[in-house]
Amino acid sequence: MKTLDELVEIFELLGDWDQRYAFIIDIGEGMPEMPEALKIEGNKVKGCMSQVWISAYAKPEHPGLIYFHGDCDTAVIKGVLALLIQLCEAKTIEELQQLDVDEFFERLQLDEHLSPNRHVGVYAIVELMKQQAAALKSPDSNATESRSVSA
């Protein structure tokens, strides 16, 4: 898990955008595999140009904290998804609800380097993450390691 400040520091050390894109792609490639069983319609991000899936789950050994499985079919957005998961994992639902996507874009300068259509997709990813986290908190949810949540 990284903080936004830590990610900003890494991006500043990388310098130019060729290095930053390479870093984003590497982060995506290093993301753990999402179980195929979780690649269902309810976990698919709507409004994203890429095929993106996200699934929130809880770990019994860390009650109250949210974790995510994710996958994407394009390298750069998979990397952005991996960055978002790093920012959001092991957070409470309340902390997750406070994630400011605009701050994420601005501080990492993604607002200048991703197309407007990609921005819409990233907002949709974060919105689904927040919806799924909120669904885990509902009294009738029975969160387990591989629980899939319909959005």
Backbone hydrogen bonds, N-H to C=O, Kabsch-Sander energy under -0.5 kcal/mol:
donor,donor_aa,acceptor,acceptor_aa,energy
2,K,86,Q,-0.8
7,L,3,T,-2.1
8,V,4,L,-2.5
9,E,5,D,-2.2
10,I,6,E,-2.1
11,F,7,L,-2.6
12,E,8,V,-2.5
13,L,9,E,-2.0
14,L,10,I,-1.7
15,G,11,F,-1.0
16,D,14,L,-1.0
20,R,16,D,-1.7
21,Y,17,W,-2.7
22,A,18,D,-2.0
23,F,19,Q,-2.3
24,I,20,R,-2.7
25,I,21,Y,-2.7
26,D,22,A,-2.5
27,I,23,F,-2.6
28,G,24,I,-2.0
29,E,25,I,-2.4
30,G,26,D,-1.7
31,M,28,G,-1.2
38,L,35,P,-2.1
39,K,36,E,-1.8
40,I,38,L,-2.2
43,N,40,I,-1.6
44,K,40,I,-0.5
44,K,41,E,-1.2
45,V,52,V,-3.1
48,C,45,V,-0.6
52,V,50,S,-0.8
53,W,71,D,-2.6
54,I,43,N,-2.5
55,S,69,H,-2.5
57,Y,67,Y,-2.5
58,A,144,T,-0.6
59,K,65,L,-0.5
62,H,59,K,-2.0
65,L,62,H,-1.8
66,I,91,K,-2.6
67,Y,57,Y,-2.8
69,H,55,S,-2.5
71,D,53,W,-2.0
73,D,51,Q,-1.4
78,K,74,T,-2.3
79,G,75,A,-1.9
80,V,76,V,-2.3
81,L,77,I,-2.9
82,A,78,K,-2.3
83,L,79,G,-2.2
84,L,80,V,-2.5
85,I,81,L,-2.7
86,Q,82,A,-2.4
87,L,83,L,-2.1
88,C,84,L,-2.0
89,E,85,I,-2.6
90,A,66,I,-2.3
91,K,66,I,-0.8
91,K,88,C,-0.9
96,L,92,T,-2.5
97,Q,93,I,-2.3
98,Q,94,E,-0.8
98,Q,95,E,-0.7
99,L,96,L,-1.7
101,V,99,L,-0.8
104,F,100,D,-2.1
105,F,101,V,-2.7
106,E,102,D,-2.8
107,R,103,E,-2.9
108,L,104,F,-1.5
109,Q,106,E,-0.9
110,L,105,F,-1.8
111,D,105,F,-1.2
112,E,109,Q,-0.8
113,H,109,Q,-0.5
113,H,110,L,-0.7
114,L,110,L,-1.7
119,H,115,S,-1.9
120,V,116,P,-2.0
121,G,117,N,-1.7
122,V,118,R,-2.3
123,Y,119,H,-2.5
124,A,120,V,-2.1
125,I,121,G,-2.2
126,V,122,V,-2.4
127,E,123,Y,-2.4
128,L,124,A,-2.3
129,M,125,I,-2.4
130,K,126,V,-2.4
131,Q,127,E,-2.4
132,Q,128,L,-2.8
133,A,129,M,-2.3
134,A,130,K,-2.3
135,A,131,Q,-2.1
136,L,132,Q,-1.7
137,K,133,A,-1.0
138,S,134,A,-0.7
138,S,135,A,-0.6
141,S,138,S,-2.1
147,R,144,T,-1.4
151,A,42,G,-0.9
